[in-house]
Amino acid sequence: MQLPEARVGPYVRALATGLNQLAPHGDFVPLMPALAHLKSLDPALSGDLLAPAEVHDRTGMPGFTWMQRSISEKKLSAQGADPSEDDIERASRLDPALARRLAHRRTLRVHLRENDVLPATDLHCELRRMGSSTEVAGAYDRLAPDGRWLRIRFVVEGPGHVNRFGPFRILRNGKLEIDPLLQHLLTRHFVSPMMALREQIEEYTEGSVLRLTRSWVGPFWFPGIALPDGVPDALGKGLLLHLSTEVVAIDVHHAMHIDPLMDPPPHEVAPEGQRIFRERRFAASANVMDALVELCRVRDVRCPITPIEGRARRRAL
């Protein structure tokens, strides 16, 4: 779906508002780069430099190609000089449209140099503990093909007093060298059932997974988005941003399923000593709030809902 020019700015700002109000924690992609990425897409900052504005017709999230243009522009911003005031002034006398593009390009490049944006795909791992056992924490971030923003986090425990286990080589300064095949494995299995993903990580790292989370930003429903089967049409009449997370870990004290749009996988069993937690949170405009309340009631779950606009108080259902 391609947004008309007049809708691009309101769309980007509404998505940023919902995300900011939900304030996702560290199991999700980082908030500030996400907001900076969205700001770069706003025509108020970048004009039509990153057009066309494409969103996924089922998730309502910014399309991969649209997001990728900001990533590419950030790389270019580190290489070349920005248009100067003199360049813009000369252009304004000859071609006002060109002058506006030059001004937007300078503003965009300054913004991108000063702020991180979301990566298309990235894996970062760090040594968390080394002694009688070794713990490595990892975070895999990805712009999914359907436009949603994914983060997988894991903590893996391996043998102690070693300088290598599985794909991790521990350097003298405590930094890690990571076999790139680990990122390829996560890319292949990022939508696998949670227990299958856990098994893949354990098998490849030759360690024990102490904690595994998979968290999504999106979908973002608004009028014109095709809703999934079984979802009330009323939920598509306003703005509705989803944040969902799955956790299997030793620090989950009570197994819970608080997601009205996802059924628990059949015959799922957590590893000994660990429990599974699933949750979906929403930022909703006022005109979908009642329908969302009813959906949660029918599905017998209590989901956190934050207003996406206005100063109404947060509601937990």
Backbone hydrogen bonds, N-H to C=O, Kabsch-Sander energy under -0.5 kcal/mol:
donor,donor_aa,acceptor,acceptor_aa,energy
3,L,1,M,-0.5
3,L,53,A,-2.8
7,R,4,P,-1.7
8,V,4,P,-0.8
8,V,5,E,-0.9
9,G,5,E,-0.6
11,Y,7,R,-2.2
12,V,8,V,-2.6
13,R,9,G,-2.5
14,A,10,P,-2.2
15,L,11,Y,-2.4
16,A,12,V,-2.3
17,T,13,R,-2.2
18,G,14,A,-2.4
19,L,15,L,-2.3
20,N,16,A,-2.6
21,Q,17,T,-2.4
22,L,18,G,-1.8
23,A,19,L,-1.5
28,F,25,H,-2.1
34,A,30,P,-1.6
35,L,31,L,-2.7
36,A,32,M,-2.5
37,H,33,P,-2.3
38,L,34,A,-2.2
39,K,35,L,-2.4
40,S,36,A,-1.7
41,L,37,H,-1.0
41,L,38,L,-0.7
42,D,38,L,-0.7
42,D,39,K,-1.0
45,L,42,D,-2.3
46,S,42,D,-2.5
47,G,43,P,-1.8
49,L,46,S,-2.1
51,A,48,D,-1.0
54,E,52,P,-0.9
55,V,1,M,-3.0
56,H,61,M,-2.7
60,G,56,H,-2.3
63,G,54,E,-3.6
67,M,63,G,-2.4
68,Q,64,F,-2.8
69,R,65,T,-1.4
70,S,66,W,-0.8
70,S,67,M,-0.6
71,I,67,M,-1.4
72,S,68,Q,-2.8
73,E,69,R,-2.4
74,K,70,S,-2.2
75,K,71,I,-1.6
76,L,72,S,-2.0
77,S,73,E,-2.0
78,A,74,K,-0.8
78,A,75,K,-0.7
79,Q,76,L,-1.7
80,G,76,L,-1.7
88,I,84,S,-2.2
89,E,85,E,-2.7
90,R,86,D,-2.7
91,A,87,D,-2.2
92,S,88,I,-2.2
93,R,89,E,-1.1
94,L,90,R,-1.0
95,D,91,A,-4.1
99,A,95,D,-2.1
100,R,96,P,-2.2
101,R,97,A,-1.9
102,L,98,L,-2.5
103,A,99,A,-2.3
104,H,100,R,-2.5
105,R,101,R,-2.6
106,R,102,L,-2.2
107,T,103,A,-2.3
108,L,104,H,-2.9
109,R,105,R,-2.5
110,V,106,R,-2.2
111,H,107,T,-2.2
112,L,108,L,-2.5
113,R,109,R,-2.1
114,E,110,V,-1.7
115,N,111,H,-0.9
118,L,33,P,-0.5
122,D,141,D,-2.4
124,H,139,A,-2.5
126,E,137,A,-2.6
127,L,174,G,-0.5
128,R,135,E,-2.9
129,R,135,E,-1.6
131,G,133,S,-1.0
134,T,158,G,-2.2
135,E,129,R,-2.4
136,V,156,V,-2.5
137,A,126,E,-2.5
138,G,154,F,-2.9
139,A,124,H,-2.5
140,Y,152,I,-3.1
141,D,122,D,-2.7
141,D,139,A,-0.5
142,R,150,L,-2.0
143,L,120,A,-2.5
144,A,142,R,-0.9
144,A,148,R,-2.5
147,G,144,A,-2.3
149,W,217,V,-2.1
150,L,142,R,-2.8
150,L,148,R,-0.5
151,R,215,S,-2.1
152,I,140,Y,-2.6
153,R,213,T,-1.9
154,F,138,G,-2.1
155,V,211,R,-2.2
156,V,136,V,-2.8
157,E,208,S,-3.0
158,G,134,T,-3.3
160,G,132,S,-1.0
161,H,131,G,-0.9
165,F,168,F,-2.1
168,F,165,F,-2.3
169,R,167,P,-0.5
169,R,177,E,-2.5
170,I,163,N,-2.8
170,I,168,F,-0.5
171,L,169,R,-0.6
171,L,175,K,-2.9
174,G,171,L,-1.9
177,E,169,R,-2.6
179,D,167,P,-2.2
182,L,179,D,-2.1
184,H,180,P,-1.5
185,L,181,L,-2.3
186,L,182,L,-2.1
187,T,183,Q,-2.2
188,R,184,H,-2.0
189,H,185,L,-1.7
190,F,186,L,-0.7
192,S,189,H,-1.6
197,L,193,P,-2.7
198,R,194,M,-2.3
199,E,195,M,-2.1
200,Q,196,A,-2.2
201,I,197,L,-2.2
202,E,198,R,-2.5
203,E,199,E,-2.7
204,Y,200,Q,-2.3
205,T,201,I,-2.6
206,E,202,E,-1.5
207,G,202,E,-0.8
208,S,157,E,-2.7
210,L,155,V,-2.6
210,L,208,S,-0.8
211,R,155,V,-1.2
212,L,248,V,-1.9
213,T,153,R,-2.7
214,R,246,E,-2.2
215,S,151,R,-2.6
216,W,244,S,-2.8
217,V,149,W,-2.3
218,G,216,W,-0.6
218,G,242,H,-3.0
220,F,59,T,-3.6
221,W,240,L,-2.9
225,I,222,F,-2.2
226,A,57,D,-2.1
227,L,225,I,-0.7
231,V,228,P,-1.6
235,L,232,P,-1.8
236,G,233,D,-2.1
237,K,234,A,-1.3
240,L,221,W,-2.1
241,L,283,A,-2.7
242,H,219,P,-2.5
243,L,281,R,-2.4
244,S,216,W,-1.9
245,T,279,E,-2.5
246,E,214,R,-2.0
247,V,277,F,-2.7
248,V,212,L,-2.5
249,A,275,R,-1.8
250,I,210,L,-1.7
252,V,249,A,-0.8
253,H,251,D,-0.8
256,M,276,I,-1.3
258,I,278,R,-3.0
262,M,259,D,-1.0
268,E,265,P,-1.1
274,Q,271,P,-2.3
275,R,249,A,-2.0
277,F,247,V,-2.8
278,R,256,M,-2.0
279,E,245,T,-2.1
280,R,258,I,-2.0
281,R,243,L,-3.4
282,F,304,P,-2.1
283,A,241,L,-2.1
284,A,306,T,-2.2
285,S,239,L,-2.5
288,V,285,S,-1.8
289,M,285,S,-0.7
289,M,286,A,-0.7
290,D,286,A,-0.5
292,L,288,V,-2.1
293,V,289,M,-2.5
294,E,290,D,-2.3
295,L,291,A,-2.2
296,C,292,L,-2.3
297,R,293,V,-2.1
298,V,294,E,-2.8
299,R,295,L,-2.3
300,D,296,C,-0.5
300,D,297,R,-0.8
301,V,296,C,-2.3
303,C,301,V,-0.6
305,I,315,R,-2.8
306,T,282,F,-2.7
308,I,284,A,-2.6
315,R,305,I,-2.4
317,L,303,C,-2.1
317,L,315,R,-0.5
